[in-house]
Amino acid sequence: MQTVSGQLSDASGNLKNHNILNQKNEIFISKPFIGLLFASLVICFISSCNQNKNSDKDIQRPTILHKPWLEQKQQPIWTTSIPDFELIKGTESYKDGMVSDVSKPTITIYKPAKNNTGAAVLVFPGGGYNKVAIELEGSEICEWLASIGVTGILLKYRVPASGHHWDKDCECGKDPIKPLALQDAQRAMSFVRSKAKEWDIDSNKIGVMGFSAGGHLVADVSTNYRKKAYELTDEIDKISCKPDFGISFFPGHMLVHTDNEYGLNKTVPVDSSTPPMFILQAGNDPIDTIQNSLVYYIALRKANVHAEYHVYAEGGHAFGLSRTALDNPNWNKLPIADWEFLVERWLYTIKMIPAWSGEKPNR
């Protein structure tokens, strides 16, 4: 039996006790689990390497000039009162791409300059539900989405302790007093859908994308959409908050609230109505380990949900388009660094966008 322990790093690259551990702060991996995991890694590593060999020849990576998030216009998502507002005590601050003590959730819109497909993606950065990695896993992702004709919408949701998180006082994982991040995700989905016509968005092509804790939030709002996690505040809250698709990168928190090795977090009730899902993971992720995404994929498959799952041998944790917050200067040379082509093609295959950048003429 192997033990994967828990001195982890957040998206800023600093080693911290993170929040993806189970209630005992350890993950135990049995021999059958290792066998299944090894087989998955071998298959996906081979396919990923082959795809990488072809991608450099056939597809040119677009150049995206990233603008600082602080220079972008933010819009509040709550028009009247904010539910459970009293739970966030601190003053919001920004440092090195991370936002802390968010009490007033906002969205930032990144519209395509050309070739608007009508699709939109609400992006949830990671940060352990204690911070928000607003640039690496947020604004930079939205800029890329806009470059392929998809409206990127960055959600700055409330933190800290807005979802299952690591509590430094007890040195343990804790559930939130109220699910503030889920509240904000549900509200943001309804808010965006209410503005679809005004923002040139197809109201039936609005998805969610998240990283780490944000990857969990993707699963959370994709399964907990039938009832708002707060008392309705206005007419906008009556609009559906169900995403049309989800993209979950190295999700965490999937192993808590379960009583068996292959069980999924019971607060993520996957069923046949769960929207199509794309999952991507590095097999050597030391923080949100592969067990998290694996149990999620198994649950999706059992429910006959359209799900695509990509596992790479290397890549670690806390990465975005062309860089990682962890200490890996060669990350951009790994096969996993081409993930955006997989996502774009998947959006094409589920008919969210009309074409993808690697498609050949007259195909």
C-alpha positions as a printed Julia matrix, in Angstrom:
363×3 Matrix{Float64}:
   0.0    0.0     0.0
   1.32   3.44   -0.98
   0.59   6.71    0.75
   0.44  10.02   -1.07
   0.79  12.65    1.59
  -0.26  16.12    1.89
   2.25  18.92    1.92
   1.03  20.55   -1.25
   1.25  23.74   -3.23
  -1.4   26.16   -4.29
  -1.6   27.74   -7.74
   0.95  30.39   -6.77
   3.64  27.74   -6.49
   4.12  28.07   -2.73
   4.07  24.85   -0.75
   0.97  24.73    1.4
  -1.4   22.29    2.98
  -4.03  22.06    0.25
  -7.58  20.81    0.33
  -7.88  17.86   -1.94
  -7.12  15.31    0.73
  -9.65  13.0     2.24
 -10.77  13.38    5.81
  -7.72  11.58    7.14
  -5.41  13.88    5.13
  -4.01  10.87    3.25
  -4.87   8.93    0.12
  -4.33   5.18    0.19
  -3.82   3.42   -3.12
  -4.46  -0.29   -3.35
  -2.74  -2.69   -5.78
  -5.88  -3.12   -7.99
  -6.21   0.65   -8.19
  -2.55   0.96   -9.24
  -3.12  -1.65  -11.97
  -6.1    0.2   -13.4
  -4.28   3.5   -13.14
  -1.16   2.14  -14.88
  -3.22   0.79  -17.78
  -4.98   4.13  -18.19
  -1.69   6.02  -18.13
  -0.06   3.76  -20.74
  -2.97   4.1   -23.19
  -3.35   7.85  -22.76
   0.4    8.52  -22.74
   0.8    6.75  -26.08
  -2.11   8.6   -27.67
  -0.9   11.89  -26.24
   2.59  11.43  -27.63
   1.22  10.58  -31.08
  -1.02  13.61  -31.01
   1.89  15.82  -30.01
   4.02  14.62  -32.93
   1.3   15.62  -35.36
   0.26  18.87  -33.72
   3.49  20.74  -34.41
   3.26  19.86  -38.11
  -0.43  20.49  -38.74
  -1.47  23.15  -36.25
   0.06  26.55  -35.55
  -0.36  27.84  -32.01
  -1.88  31.35  -32.07
   0.03  34.17  -30.39
  -1.95  35.68  -27.51
  -0.79  38.85  -25.79
  -2.03  38.62  -22.21
  -3.31  41.77  -20.52
  -3.14  42.16  -16.72
  -6.4   41.13  -15.09
  -6.46  44.25  -12.93
  -6.84  46.39  -16.05
 -10.05  44.64  -17.11
 -13.58  45.79  -16.31
 -15.48  43.71  -13.75
 -19.24  43.38  -13.36
 -20.99  42.34  -10.14
 -23.18  39.25  -10.5
 -25.54  40.08   -7.65
 -27.86  43.03   -8.37
 -29.33  43.29   -4.87
 -28.11  41.54   -1.73
 -25.37  38.88   -1.69
 -26.43  35.68    0.13
 -24.47  34.94    3.3
 -22.3   38.01    2.7
 -21.31  38.17    6.36
 -19.15  35.03    6.09
 -16.29  36.82    4.3
 -14.54  39.08    6.81
 -11.35  40.32    5.13
 -10.59  43.01    2.55
  -9.97  41.86   -1.01
  -6.34  41.93   -2.12
  -4.27  40.92   -5.17
  -0.72  39.6    -5.21
   1.26  37.66   -7.83
  -1.78  36.57   -9.82
  -3.78  35.5    -6.77
  -6.84  37.2    -5.27
  -7.69  36.77   -1.59
 -10.66  37.64    0.62
 -13.22  38.07   -2.15
 -16.52  39.27   -0.68
 -18.07  40.75   -3.86
 -18.05  38.2    -6.71
 -17.74  39.56  -10.24
 -17.43  38.46  -13.85
 -15.12  39.83  -16.54
 -16.16  39.43  -20.19
 -13.69  38.56  -22.95
 -15.49  38.87  -26.28
 -14.1   37.47  -29.55
 -12.68  40.19  -31.79
 -13.86  38.19  -34.81
 -15.55  34.92  -35.81
 -17.9   34.84  -32.82
 -19.27  31.29  -32.65
 -22.02  32.16  -30.17
 -20.56  29.77  -27.59
 -19.47  31.0   -24.16
 -17.49  29.49  -21.29
 -17.66  30.57  -17.67
 -14.16  30.04  -16.24
 -13.51  29.05  -12.59
  -9.84  29.46  -11.54
  -8.38  27.26   -8.83
  -6.87  28.21   -5.49
  -8.14  25.66   -3.0
 -11.34  27.62   -2.26
  -9.08  29.88   -0.19
  -7.69  32.05   -3.01
  -8.4   32.57   -6.72
  -5.65  32.05   -9.33
  -7.16  34.85  -11.34
  -4.61  35.06  -14.19
  -2.9   31.71  -14.83
  -6.17  29.76  -14.6
  -8.49  32.66  -15.33
  -7.88  35.71  -17.51
  -5.28  33.97  -19.7
  -7.73  31.14  -20.37
 -10.5   33.61  -21.26
  -8.22  35.41  -23.7
  -7.51  32.11  -25.44
 -11.21  31.27  -25.61
 -11.91  34.64  -27.22
  -9.17  33.94  -29.79
 -11.08  30.86  -31.02
 -14.39  32.67  -31.24
 -15.76  31.71  -27.82
 -16.78  34.35  -25.28
 -14.69  33.81  -22.15
 -16.3   34.88  -18.89
 -14.08  34.93  -15.81
 -15.79  34.38  -12.46
 -14.09  35.83   -9.41
 -15.98  33.83   -6.79
 -15.95  34.3    -3.05
 -13.05  33.03   -0.93
 -11.82  31.88    1.53
 -13.56  28.75    2.84
 -16.2   28.88    0.09
 -15.97  25.16   -0.7
 -14.28  22.13    0.83
 -10.91  23.55    1.86
  -7.78  23.05    3.92
  -8.07  24.68    7.34
  -4.67  25.67    8.72
  -5.92  25.91   12.3
  -7.02  22.3    12.59
  -4.68  21.13    9.78
  -7.57  19.26    8.22
 -10.04  19.44    5.38
 -13.3   21.24    6.17
 -16.63  21.78    4.49
 -17.78  25.39    4.11
 -20.36  26.85    6.46
 -22.31  27.74    3.32
 -21.35  26.75   -0.26
 -20.49  30.3    -1.34
 -18.54  29.27   -4.45
 -21.45  27.13   -5.67
 -23.84  30.0    -4.98
 -21.69  32.3    -7.11
 -21.33  29.73   -9.91
 -25.09  29.13  -10.03
 -25.82  32.86  -10.02
 -23.18  33.57  -12.68
 -24.65  30.9   -14.99
 -28.15  32.38  -14.65
 -26.79  35.92  -15.02
 -24.88  35.12  -18.21
 -27.9   33.32  -19.68
 -30.03  36.39  -18.91
 -27.57  38.51  -20.91
 -27.15  36.07  -23.81
 -28.89  38.14  -26.47
 -27.18  41.37  -25.38
 -23.75  39.72  -25.42
 -24.22  37.81  -28.72
 -24.22  34.43  -26.96
 -26.32  31.37  -27.78
 -28.16  30.6   -24.53
 -27.92  26.87  -25.35
 -24.12  26.95  -25.73
 -22.94  28.18  -22.35
 -20.45  25.9   -20.59
 -18.12  25.95  -17.61
 -14.38  25.34  -17.31
 -12.31  25.09  -14.16
  -8.94  24.15  -12.69
  -8.21  22.3    -9.44
 -10.83  23.63   -6.97
 -12.39  25.27  -10.02
 -12.47  21.85  -11.68
 -14.48  20.62   -8.7
 -16.76  23.64   -9.02
 -17.41  22.59  -12.64
 -18.62  19.2   -11.38
 -20.54  20.86   -8.54
 -22.62  23.24  -10.67
 -23.03  20.6   -13.4
 -24.83  18.31  -10.95
 -26.36  20.77   -8.46
 -28.38  22.95  -10.81
 -31.97  21.93  -10.1
 -32.22  24.06   -6.98
 -30.28  27.18   -6.06
 -28.06  26.92   -2.97
 -29.55  30.17   -1.69
 -32.89  31.94   -1.42
 -33.9   33.52   -4.73
 -33.09  37.22   -4.86
 -34.64  38.38   -8.17
 -36.02  37.25  -11.53
 -32.55  36.3   -12.8
 -32.38  33.52  -10.21
 -35.36  31.84  -11.87
 -33.32  31.27  -15.04
 -31.65  27.87  -15.44
 -28.1   27.59  -14.12
 -27.41  24.24  -15.8
 -24.27  24.37  -17.96
 -24.51  22.99  -21.51
 -21.09  21.35  -21.14
 -18.19  21.2   -18.71
 -14.38  21.18  -18.91
 -12.66  20.04  -15.73
  -8.87  20.22  -15.34
  -7.17  18.29  -12.51
 -10.24  18.53  -10.24
  -9.86  18.16   -6.49
 -12.25  17.32   -3.64
 -13.68  14.28   -5.45
 -12.52  11.86   -2.75
 -14.2   13.41    0.29
 -17.62  12.25    1.5
 -17.24   8.76    0.08
 -17.02   5.4     1.79
 -15.3    3.28   -0.86
 -12.17   3.4    -2.95
 -13.84   4.08   -6.29
 -16.67   6.21   -4.92
 -17.26   9.8    -5.94
 -17.91  12.64   -3.5
 -21.61  12.29   -2.62
 -22.14  16.04   -2.96
 -21.49  15.64   -6.71
 -24.56  13.58   -7.7
 -23.74  12.59  -11.28
 -26.7   11.2   -13.24
 -27.77  10.76  -16.86
 -28.76  14.44  -17.07
 -25.24  15.67  -16.28
 -23.98  17.7   -19.28
 -21.14  16.45  -21.55
 -17.8   16.61  -19.78
 -14.13  16.94  -20.82
 -11.54  15.98  -18.18
  -7.77  16.47  -18.37
  -5.17  15.36  -15.84
  -1.45  14.8   -15.44
  -0.68  11.38  -13.98
   2.09  12.84  -11.83
  -0.03  15.6   -10.29
   1.13  15.7    -6.63
  -1.74  17.87   -5.4
  -5.05  16.9    -6.98
  -3.98  13.34   -7.64
  -5.32  11.28  -10.5
  -7.73   9.39   -8.24
  -9.9   12.52   -8.17
 -10.47  12.72  -11.92
 -10.61   8.93  -12.27
 -13.52   8.43   -9.87
 -15.3   11.34  -11.54
 -14.88   9.77  -14.97
 -16.05   6.37  -13.7
 -19.23   7.97  -12.3
 -19.87   9.79  -15.58
 -19.45   6.59  -17.6
 -21.75   4.63  -15.28
 -24.4    7.31  -15.81
 -23.91   7.16  -19.62
 -22.81  10.78  -19.77
 -20.82  11.84  -22.82
 -17.38  12.12  -21.22
 -13.87  12.47  -22.61
 -10.9   11.81  -20.31
  -7.27  12.62  -21.16
  -4.4   11.51  -18.93
  -0.77  12.47  -19.55
   2.27  10.94  -17.9
   3.74  14.33  -16.98
   2.47  17.83  -16.37
   2.09  18.23  -12.62
  -0.4   20.71  -11.25
  -1.44  24.37  -11.57
  -0.81  24.9   -15.27
  -2.49  27.1   -17.82
  -1.85  27.7   -21.5
   1.92  27.95  -21.71
   3.28  27.8   -18.18
   2.9   26.2   -14.78
   3.06  27.69  -11.3
   5.2   24.76  -10.19
   8.95  24.54  -10.74
   9.13  22.97  -14.21
  10.93  25.17  -16.78
  10.42  22.52  -19.48
   6.66  22.21  -19.01
   5.96  23.82  -22.38
   7.82  20.98  -24.14
   5.54  18.28  -22.71
   2.67  16.75  -24.74
   0.17  18.08  -22.2
   1.11  21.65  -23.2
  -1.0   21.22  -26.36
  -4.21  20.68  -24.41
  -6.01  23.65  -25.98
  -6.21  21.86  -29.34
  -7.95  18.92  -27.66
 -10.46  21.2   -25.97
 -11.17  23.15  -29.14
 -11.7   19.99  -31.17
 -13.95  18.54  -28.48
 -16.1   21.67  -28.54
 -16.38  21.11  -32.29
 -17.35  17.44  -31.89
 -20.16  18.27  -29.44
 -21.37  20.96  -31.88
 -20.66  23.96  -29.65
 -18.45  25.59  -32.31
 -18.68  25.22  -36.12
 -15.0   24.46  -36.79
 -11.62  24.1   -35.11
  -8.18  25.47  -36.0
  -6.7   22.11  -36.99
  -9.45  21.23  -39.45
  -8.2   20.81  -42.99
  -9.96  22.53  -45.92
 -12.64  20.47  -47.73
 -12.57  17.78  -45.08
